[in-house]
Amino acid sequence: MRIEKRTIVITGASSGLGKGLLEKFEAKGDTVVDISLDGRDFECDVSDHKKLKEVFCEIQEKYGKIDMLITCAGYGISGAIELLDEKDTQKQFDVNFFGTANACKYAIPLLKPHGKIIIIASATALFPLPFKAYYCASKAAVESFAQSLRMELSHTQIQVTSICPGDVKTNFSANRVKIYQTNERYGDSIKRSTEPTEKTESRRMSPEYATKKMMEICEKDKLKPRYIIGKKYKFFNFARKILPKRIMNKFLLRIFYK
């Protein structure tokens, strides 16, 4: 039984998987610091790098060193590439990629020896989908960033990993910014491919299962470079390694292009 209490910083811990992890760590007696738009401890849009830096300065003043950073903050947009507004697509990267990257940047000096950085990417970082190009690209950037950071810190005692969950039954899909604007090229395929349905929702992992798996990863003594959560997505990852890109794209199109 672990006696020492840890200080864990989680971005986006006010809802979804971040909130689930917060509750699990606090049940173990750890101190969890929530940074999110309506955060319990710090209200901050992670895309505001100046504000985020100030938050980590306050964390240092209040808590000193920290044991772990988990980056859960993020959101998604969907729609046809040619019809999405540049402000929306820029915001997608400002939150998902730069919000994650800057949180890591500001957290590294605060991490204790043997500290951990857990970066939440997405299964779509590994196999992009139609009408979710900017979300997939932002998560692919997050995944690549995680591996670069892992290498940079490989000669220290700080461990870094990425977690790529598949679809989970949270409010994430409902909260996604869905742009259904279309033209003759796409017809109603944009809406049909990106609108959550009862059928697709029923196939998603439960948040309890996802957070349980994520918690198990966070508690490992030695972290692998990457973890995928969800049997279907592990299969997709296996398939992309052995199938030609042309075949893999056709396979994904049949599933995700309605």
N, C-alpha and C positions, 0 to 999 in steps of 0.2 A: 504494500500500500504506500502510495506516494504521500509524503507529509508536506514537503515544500510547496507553497502556493506560487503560481506563476502569474505574470502579467502578460496578457495577450491582447493585441490590437487587431480589431477586425473592421475593415471598411465595408459598409453596406450591411451592418448587423441589425438594422431595424426591421428587416423583413426577409422572407424567403430562406435560402440556405444559410445566409449569414446569421439570421436570428436563431435558426436551429442550432448552429454551432455555438453561438453565445450561450444559449440555455444549457447545452451539454457541458461546456467548460465551467460555467458557474455552478452547475450541479456537482462538479468535482472539487469545488472550493477555490477555483482560480478567479483572479480579477480580470474582467474583460472590459476593454475600452472600445466603445462603439463610435465610429466616425461615419456619418451618413447624412443625407439631406435633412432628415428629422431625427438625427441621432440622439440617443439618451444622454450621452456624455459630451459629444461635440457635433454640432450641426455644421456640416460642411459639404459643399459640392466638390467632389474630388477633382473635377476638371479645373477648379480654381486653385492653381498651384501655389499662389502666394498665401491664400488662406490655409491651404493644406500644410504648408511649411510652418505657419504659425501654430497650427494645431499640434504638430509634432514637437515644437518647442515647448508648448504647454505640457504635453505628455512627459517630456523629459523633466520639467520642473516639478511636476506632481508625483511621478512614479519612478523617476530615475531610469534605470535600464529596463528593457523589456525582454521577454523570452521568445515571443513569436509574433509575426505579422501574417495575417490572412487577408488577402485582397478579394473581397466578394462584390464590391460595388460595381455596378454595370447595368446596362439596359440595351434594348435592341430596337432597330428600325427595320422595316421591310417595305419592299416596293421595287419597281423596275428601275434599273440604274439610270436610264436616260430621263426618268420622270421625277427623281428625287431632288429635293432642294439642297443646295450646297451647304446651307446653314445646318440642316439636319445631319448631313453626312459628316460634316466637320465635328459636330457635337458628339457623334457616335465615337469617333476616335479620341476626342478630348476626354471623354469619360472612361471608356473601356481601356484604351491603351495608355494615354498620358496620365490618367488618374491612377492606374496600376503602377506604372513606371515611377512616377513621382513619390507615391506612397513607399515604394521600396527604397528609393533614393534617400528619403528623409528618415526611414526606419533603420537603415544599416548602421549608422553611428550609435544607435541606442541599443542594439541587440547585444545580449550577453554572449559570452563564449558558449558554444554549442546551441546558439539560437537557431531559429528556423524561419524561413520565408515560404509560405504556402500561397502560390499564385493560382487563382481559379480562372482557368481558361474556358474551353468548351469543346465538346466533341466536334463541333463545326469548324474548329481550328484545323482539323485534320482532313475533313472532307466537306468542302464548301457546297452550298445549296442555292438553287435559283431563287431570285427575289429577296435574298438575304445577304447580298454580296458584301455590303459594308459591315454588317455585324460579323459575318464569317471572317472577313479580312482583318477586322480589329482584333478578333480573338486569335487569329493566326499570328498576328503581330505580338500579342501577349504571350503566346506559347513560345515563339522564337526568342522574345526578350527573356523569358524565364530560363531558357537553356543557356543563353549568353551570360546571364547573371550567375547561374550555377557555376559556369566555367571560371568567371572572374573571381568568385569567392572560394574556388576549390582548394586554395592553399591556406584558407582560414578554417575556423571551426564552425562557420555558419553554413547550414544546409539549405538548399533551395530545391523546390519541386513545383511542378504544375499538376493541377488536377483538371481533367477534361470530362465533366459530367455530360450525359445525354439529356434528353428532355425530362423535366421533373414537374410534378403537379404542384407548382407554386403559382403566384400571380404574375410571374414573369411574362408569360405569353399574353395574358390579358392586358398587361401594362405596356407591351411593345407598341411603339409608334408605327401604326399600319397605314401605309399610303396605298389606297386602292385605285388611284388615278391610273387610267389605262388609255390605250389607243388601239388602232386596228391590228397592230402587231401581236398584242397579248390577249385581247378580248377580256373574258372574265377569269383568265388563268391566274392573274395576280391575286385576286380575292380568294379564289378557290384553293390556291397553294399556300396562302399565308394566314387565312382566317382559322382560328382554333375551332374545332368541331368536337362534338361529344365522342365521336369515334377516335379521333387523334388524342384527345385528352385522356381517354381510358387506357391508352397504351403507355402513358408516361409513368416514370418511376414515382413512387411515393416519396415525399420529402423526408419521411422518417428513415426510409432505406438509404437515400442519398446522403443524408447527414451522418448516419451511422457509419457508412463506408468512408466518408470524408474524415470523420473523427478517428477512425482506425488508422488512417494514413497519417494524420497529424501526430499521433502518438507513437509512431514507429521510431525506433532508435536510429535506423539508417534509412534515408529516403532515396528512392529511385528517382531518375530524372523526370519521369512522367507517369501518371496514373489515369486510366480511363474507367469511368463508372458507368455500368450498364452493359449487359451481355450483348445486346444488339449492336452497340457502338464498338465493342471490342471485336465483333465479327466484321463490321465495316472497316475497321482499322487493319485487320488481317487481310481483308479482300483488297484493299488499296495497295498493299505491299506486293501482292502477287499478280494482280490484274493490270493490264495496260491502262493508261489513263483514259483512253477512248472508251474502253469497255466499262471502266468504273463510272465514268460520267453518264453513260447510258443507263447503267444500273441505278444510279441516284435519280436520274431524270424520271425513270418509270415510277419511282416511289414518291418523289417530292414535287413533281410538276403535274398539276391537275388539269 
